[in-house]
């Protein structure tokens, strides 16, 4: 009531297969490279059935089933890097409008058609960002920018179409995604925020172990 109406839009649905690339003279397997698809995709509790991850010890799984990245961040990166960036470039499955890290709560639940997804942790990046952008400093720049995006766990399986509309069905007043990021990037100087994150019942244990 009286609040700002935020447009929620699925800009792109992205999936990819594991590939082997050469990085600094060594082969590296990665499922980072996602491409937009125009086909409906089946969603299981482990994510999109037709999507793949390489290192399952740190990627994929129930608490990293689907990665969402805000389209709003793209303008920053295009200016920062001086290049045009295509949807899926950050390895995300869902490129969206209206789901910004500073406004989305850990624990919020959204429905995409008949699929129900819950925000469960920020995306803490790895060196595969360097490979994707062919810049050895990209990981450090990504962390400094604090535009992480977040992971969604699947509460209800189903089908997501590229033109699926989505909505917030449960808002949890726990902690913003951006606050959870700061809790771990500034852990040595902000003990109170770190403690708040650790006690957050909606935050995945993987994030606490980061």
N, C-alpha and C positions, 0 to 999 in steps of 0.2 A: 504494500500500500504506500503510494507516494515514492517508491524506489525507482531507480533507473532501469528501464527495460533493456536487457542485454540480448542482442541477437545471437542465437546459437546456430552455427552452420557447419556441416561437414564439407570441407573444401575438397578433400581427396582421401581416398581409401587406398593404402599402399601395402604391397606384399613383396617378398623376394625369396630367392633361393640362396643356399650357401655357395659361395664361389671362393676360389683361391687367387689371391693377388700377390704381387711382389712388393714388399715394403722394406726398404733399406737393405736390399740384397738378399732377403729371406722370404720364402713363401709363407703366406698367412691366410688361414681360412676365416671367412667372415660372412655373416648373414646381414650385414649392415645395409647393403644396397637395396633399397625398396623403390618400387616403381608403382605409379598410379595404375589402378585396374578399373575397368568399366563393368566388371562382372560381380555379381553378388557373391559374398564370401561366408562360408560356414564358420561360426565361432564356437569353440569348445572351451572348457575350463583352462586349457593351456594356451589359448589364443586362436589366431586364425589357422584353420586346418591347412591351408595352402601356403603358409608362411614358414620360414625356417630360421633357426639360429645356429651358430657354429659351436660356441663354447657354452654348453648347457650348465656348466658349473656356476656361471655368472650371468647368463642370459636366459630368458624364457622362464617357464614355470608358472605356478599359480599366481604368485605375487608380482610377476613381470609378464603377464599374459599379453597385454596390448600397450604399446607406447603411443602416447598422445603428445603432439607438439603444436603450440599455437602459431597460426599463420601470422599473428600480430608481430612475432619476433623476426619474421623474414626481412622486413624493411631494415631493421637494425643490422642484420648480418650482410645484406646486400650492400649497404653503405660501408660497413666495416671491412668487407673483403673485396669490394669493387667488382662483384660478379652478379649475374642473374641466377637465382636459386630456384630449382624446381621442387615441387611437392615431393616429400619423402626423402629429401636430401639429408636430414638429420637422423635417418634410420627409423622414423616414426611410421606407425601403421595408420594413425589418424591425424590428418592435418585439419585443424579446426579453427573456427572463429568464435570467440566468446568464452573460451576456457583459458584464461590467463593465470599464470602461476600465483600472482599476487591476489587473486580473487577466488580461486578454487580451494576448497578445504579438503584436507586429508579425511577421507570417510564419506565425502559426497557421493551420491548415487545418481547415475544417469541412465536413461533408457534410449537405446538406438533401435528403433523398431521394436521387435520383441526381445532384444538382447538387453540385459541389465548389467551395468558395469559400475564398479566402485573405485574411486581414487584411493590408492594405498601407499604410494611412496613417490618421491621425486626420482627422476632418472639421474643417477650419478654416472657420468661419462667415463669412457676408457679411451685408450690410444687409437681405437678404430676410427675415431673422428679425424685423426691426423691422416689416416689412409684415405678416407672418403674425400677430404678436401685437398689432399696432397700438400699438406702444410704441417711440418713437424711441431709447430707451436700451437696448432688449432685446439688441442685439448686444454692447454693452459688458458687460452683466450676464452674458450667456452666456459670454463670454471669462473674466470674473472667477471664475465658478463652476467652470470647468475640467471641465465635464461635456459633452464634445464628441461622444462616439460615434465611429464609425470607418467607413471605406470597405472594401469587399470587392471583390477582383478575381475574375473567374470563371475557374476552372481547367478545369472541365468543365461544358458546357451541359446543359440538361435542363428539367424541369418542377418547380416548387415549388407545393405545395398549401397552403392556409391552415392546415391541421392537420398539416403535415409535421413529423415529429420530426427533430432534428438532433443531431450528435455531433462531438466533437473527434477528428480522425483523425491529426493531426500537430501536436505542440507544439514550438515553436521557442524556445529560450532566448536571445532576442535583446534585446528591450526592450519594456516594457509600453507600451500606447497612451498612458496617462497620463504616462509619462516622456517620450515623444516630444512630447507637447503642451507640457510644461514646457521641453523643450529649445528650443522656438521662442518661447514666450511669455516665457522668462527668458534669452534668448540673450545678453544683454549682461552678465549676472551669473553665468552658469553655462556657461562655455566648454567644460568637460569633458563635460557632458551633451550639448551641441550637437555636439561632435566625435564622440561615440558615435553619435548619430543619423545624422550625415552618412556615417559608415562602415558603417551598417547595410545589408547587402545586400538585405534584404527591404522596406525603406522606399522607397516610390515617389519618383521624382525630383521630382514635383510638390510633394511635401511639403518637400523640401530647398530648393526654390526659393521657399517661402512667405515 
